[in-house]
Amino acid sequence: MNEAALFAARANKRLVDMEDLEKAKDKIMMGTERKSMVMSEEEKKLTAYHEAGHAIVGRMMPSHDPVYKVSIIPRGRALGVTMFLPESDRYSLSKEHLNSQICSLFGGRIAEELVFGPEKVTTGASNDIQRTTELARSMVTKWGLSDKLGPLTYSDEQEEVFLGHSVAQHKHVSDETAHDIDQEIRSIIDRSYARAEEILKTNIDKLHTMAEALMKYETIDSDQIDDIMSGKPPRPPQNWDDTEPTAPNGSSTGSQDEDDTKEGKIGGPAGQH
């Protein structure tokens, strides 16, 4: 509400309206827009496909939070954002939901590879890869969601960054079990990657349509995403004026999630994925 009031005051409004609240929510959940950031047209296009990949895979996976908004406007430390918002409070996560989340996190990287080729895949998915690995490792070592290793915990409470460090220091698991853990993590990752790739190959036409919409509008919401997924041309955003020139090459646009020095988001808990 404070941020919304600030937006309203900057616009010389007497009252705070829904437009101000929407801007405030986006700022809090996705970060402040970096309007001064200059991006090339090529990177803008790559971003559009990256974020569209996240959105389409997330939309097609079961038990996944609905896609709320996709944007290629840089915010905070992220160059592009795909926002997923839960429909209700969630206090625990199912195995199906976790697998779906891993798949959607891979959607951006896979979209880059399908459209631009393996040699054009960027470091922008580094944050996605980090989070998928953490989720898969937790499924195996903390939450007992591995069929092979069963309902046992293989991690301690000190939360070491690397399992290898934990094993070396405390020897909670044997070398053979550590090998099985690595294999199970690899299995979860490989299955999720293949599933996400199959979804995007099947829906490649929707991927192109969504990327084109992002290139034109820079931000699309759930209504436009519904249009695209149903095979219709996406409707223009509210207050969109087709007579206005589109952003020129090198204008303030977004890109895929940034690498180690550029943290990314794609919608997960609290809408940050």
N, C-alpha and C positions, 0 to 999 in steps of 0.2 A: 504493500500500500504506500509506503514511503517513496519507493521508486516511481510508482504510478503518479503520485502527487507531483514529483519533480518533473516528470514528462509533461503533465498537464500545465504546470507553471511555465515551463519553457515555451509552450505553445500559447501562452497567455489565455488559458481557459479558466473559467470560473469554477467548473466542476470537473471531477475525474470521471472519465467514461471508460467503456470497455476497451477502446483502442489503447488507452494509456495503460490499462491493466495488462493487456496482451503484450505490449512492449516491455513492461516491467517484468513479467513472467519470463519472457525470452531472455532478458538481460541476466536475471538471477540464475536461470537454469542452464543457459547456453553460453553466457559470457557477453561482454560488451562488444558491440560491432566495431571492427577496425576499418573505418571508412577510408582512411588514408593509405591503406595497404594496396600496392600496385601489383597486379597479377597479369601474366601474359594470357592471351586467348587460348593457347595450347593447354596451359595449366588449368585454366577455367574449365575447359572441356573435359579434361581428365578428372577434375573434381566432380563434375556433374555425373559422370559415369560411376565414379567411386561411390558417391552418396546414393545414387539410384540403385546400385547393387545392394547396399545395405538395406534400403527400404523394401525392395522387391522380395528379397529372401526373407526378411522379417515378416513381411505381409503373408507370405505363403506357408510359413512354418506353424505347426500347431502349438497352442498354449503360449504364444508369443504376445507381448504387449502390442496394442495397435500402434501403427505409424501415425504420429500426430503432425509432424512437420519435417520437411527436408529443406535445407538451405545451403547455398554455396557462398554465402557472405561470411567472411572471416569473423570469428567471435573469440574473445579471450586468446588462448594459445592454439585454438583449433582453426583450421582453414575451411573446413566444411563440417556440417552437423546434420545428423539424422536423429530426430527426436522420437522416442517411443514413450508413451505414457500409459501406465496401468489403469484399468477400468475400476479397480477397487484396491483397498489396502491388501498387501500381501505380506504374510509373516513367515512363510516358508516357501521353498522353491522345489518343484518336482523335477525328477530326472528329465522328463520330456521338455520342460521349460528350459532347463540348463542346456540341453542338446540344441534346442532351437536358438538359444542365444549365441552359442558358439557358431552355429551356421550363419546367422545374420552378421556376426562380426567378420566372417570371412568373405561376405558378399562384396565388399568394396575392392579387395585385392583381386578376386576372381573376375569382377567386371573389367578391371584394368587389363587383365591378361587376355580375356576374350575379345575385347574391342581393339586394343592397341598392340597385342602380342607379348610374349614372355619377356622380350628384351626391354619393353617399355614399362614394366612393373616398377613402381616407385617405392621409396622408403616410407611413404605416407601411411602404410598399414602397420607400422611397427607397434603402435599402441594397441591396435586390434589383436595382433599376434601375441603380444604380452598378456593381454586379458584372456584370450582363449586358452593359452597355456596355463594360466593361473586357475581358471575354471576347471579345466580337465584334471589338473593335479589335485585340486581340492576334492573333486568328485571321487578320485581314486584313494587319496590318502586321508581325507577328513570325514567325508560324508557317507562312506560305505556304498557307493553307487557303482562299483565295479563288479561285474558278474564273476570274474576270475578270482579276484582277491577277497571278495565278500565283505560283510559288515564289520570290518575292523578298521581301526585308525592307525596310520603309519607315520603320523607327524606329531611333534611335541607342541607345547603351548608357547614356545619361545619365538615361533614364527620366523625361522631363518628364511632368508630369501631363496637359497638353493637347497634342495633336498640333499644333495651330495655333502654339503657342509654339515647338515644335521646328522647324517649317517656317520660321517667321519668323527664327529665330536662325541656322539652319544651312543652309536651302534644300536639304535632301536630296532633295526631290521638287518637281516642277513644280506650278503651280496646278491644271492639268488633272488630274494624278495625285491631288492632295489632294482634288479634287472626286470623283474615282472612288472613293477610299478611303471618303469619307463616304457615298457611295451604296451601296457594298458593305456597310458596317456597318449602314446603315438596312435593307438587304435582308435581312440575317441576322436582325435584330431583328424585322422585320415578319413573316417566315416563322415564326419561333419563337413569336411572340405568337399568330398565327392558329392554329397547331397546338395550342398549349396551350388556347386558347379552345374549339377543336373537341372536345378530350378532355373538358373539364369540362362542356360542353353535353351530350355523349353520356352522361356519367356523373353527371348532376346528382342523381339519386337517391342515389348513393353519397356525394356531397358532403354532402347533407343528413344522411344517416345518420352519417357520420363527425363532422360538426359537433355533432350531438346527443350522440354518445358523449363528445366532448371536454367539452361543457357539463356532462355528468353526472360523468365520471370525472376530468377535467382532464388526465390523461395516459393515452395508450394505447400499446401496444407492437405488435410485428410480428404476434403471434397475433391480436389484435383487428382489426388492419388486414386480415389475411388473411380473417377472417370477413366484414368489410364488403365487400371486393372480390369475394367469392364470393356476395354477396347474402344472407348470413345476419346475424342480429342479433349484434352483438359480445358476446363473453363478458365477464363482469365481471373486473376485475383480481384477482390473487391477494390473498387476505385481505380482499376487499371485503365490507362488511357493509351490506346494503340497509336495515337497520333504522336505520343512522346517518343523520341529516339531511344533506342536501346543503348545500354552502356557500351561505350567504345572500347576498343582493344586496350588492355592495360588499366581498365578502371578498377574500382574496388570490388573484387569478387573473391570467391573462396576456392579452396582446393581440398584434396583429400586430407584425412587426418594427418597431422604432421608427425615427424619422426621423434627420436629421443629428445630433441631440443624443441619439438613442437607437438605438444600433447593433443590428442584427438578425442572426439566424443562421437558415440553413435547411439545413444539412447539406451539405457539399462535401468538400474535402480535410480529412482528419483529423476528419471528421464534422461540420464546421461549414459550413453552407450559407448 
